[in-house]
Amino acid sequence: MKYHKKINMLIKANKSGGDIPMRKRIVAGNWKMNKTNCEAVEIIKELKDLVNGIDNVGVVIGAPFTVLSDLNKVVNGTNIKLAAQNMYPAANGAYTGEISPEMLKAVGVEYVILGHSERREYFGETNEFVNKKVKFALDNGLKPILCVGEKLEDRESNNTEAVVEDHVVNGLKNITKEEMKNVVIAYEPVWAIGTGKTASPEQAEEVHKFIRNLLVKLYDEETSQGVTIQYGGSMKSSNSKELIGKENIDGGLVGGASLDAKEFAAIIKSAV
């Protein structure tokens, strides 16, 4: 009943009369700076058996550069896709320590996490630089997961929407409607990342809805309804079903909980 109700709502929302694309739920794990090659392979071997046969939820693992090649061999032929946690917006050159899109694609990467709050805070990444990465990723056949979200002081001073709008508008600058079909947005309230605190389902849904409406203004209703918007911020199996059950929350960008195969699989199954 809930499924058909959602279909009807999407159809009614399409004022242009065309077909609104159904959003795919995507649950992505962001391992950050964790796991050696051997450890990573063991987790994925366990995970692939736990999520085998799930085809209506996208499963993505964002792993360190050093383990991607080995993981590609393990996930080949499964429903698990690989993501990089960063990427430099150049094809090659004198950029010591950086990784290009072609290098990532060569080891089976399909997605790339861009604009994560830790990249913004620790490495000074600006909206302009994140936007450059998003555009270059799309131009080179990668699907960006664009991270947006406010700090605690922003929320407490009622600036959540201003910060999120700044990240979304400037992060998507010069990105076309057609390109948006390959863009995922992850709302990550910075105050809830790795802190054990989680935005309530109502708080998260409020911002997700704001982002969805913002996409209508930037593009149109059809484009907005087609974009997957994930929640990232201490998501775990105990709260994932309630979060993902909200109308505008289409999955999760999961940190610590994705380092345990059983816990991550439980989150994925809650999105089915």
Summary of the structure (lengths in Angstrom):
residues: 272
radius of gyration: 17.6
end to end distance: 15.0
largest distance: 56.2
contacts: 920
relative contact order: 0.16
helix: 49%
strand: 15%
